[in-house]
Amino acid sequence: MKNFDSTLYFITDSTSFWEEEFLRRVEKALKGGATLLQLREKDRTTREYIYLAEKVHALTRKYRVPLIIDDRIDVAMATGAEGVHLGQSDMPIAIARKILGDDVIIGATAKTVPQALEAYEQGADYLGVGAIYPTTTKVKTVLTSTETLDAICRAVPIPVNAIGGLNKNNVQVLKGIDIAGFCVVSAIMKAEDPKAEAKALLALAKELTNK
C-alpha cells in the first residue's frame, strides 16, 4: 500500500563525504523531519549502489520514511526500497509500473505540462518539477519558471514537488503555488547541522503547503 508524504523531500549527494559521515548526515536529516528520502548516486557501480542503498534503507526504516532510489529500478528491487524516481531519459513510467507493480512509489521528473500529463497518465505517483534555481549538484539542470510549476500543479491530480537550488532563504518564491512540498539537496547535505536545517525547512514547507 503506497503511503508517502513529500512535504520535505530530501535528496542525497554523497560525493563530498566518506561513507560514515554521509550516513551520519542522512540520519540527522531524518531526525530533523525529512518526510521522504531519495538516494541519488550517478557514478557508483550497481554493486556499490546496492551496498549503500541497503545501509540507507536501514536508517529510513528506523524513522519510517520511504526510500526512493534514483534512476535504477534494479537497485530499488534488489534492496526492497519503497520507490524509484525516473527522469526523462530513464525507463518509461508505464514500463517501470509493469515491472514494479502497483504498490511501489514511482516518481517522475517533469519540466513541462505535456511531460507532467504523460507521466501521470503512465502511472506516476508524484512529480519533481524544476530546477527552480541553478544547483550545485552534478545533475544536468534546465531552469523551470514558477509559472510552469504552477501550470503543472493545476494540470495533474498527483503531488507535485518543486526542486532545484532551494533553501530556507529562497523557498518563499513558491508561495501561492499548490505544491505538495519541495525537494532539497545541498541545503541539508552541506549544512553545518543537518538536523536543525531539516527541522527549519520542514516548518517552511508546512507553512507553504498549509499543512
Protein Blocks (a to p, Z undefined) as FASTA:
>chain_A
ZZddfkbacdddfklpcfklmmmmmmmmmmnopabdcdddfkbcfklmmmmmmmmmmmmm
mnopacddehilmlmmmnopabdcddfklccfklmmmmnommbccddddfbfklmmmmmm
nopabdcdddfbdcfbfbdcddddfklmmmmmmmpccdcddeehiafklmmmmgoiacfb
dcdfklmmmpmblmlmmmmmmmmmmmmnoZZ
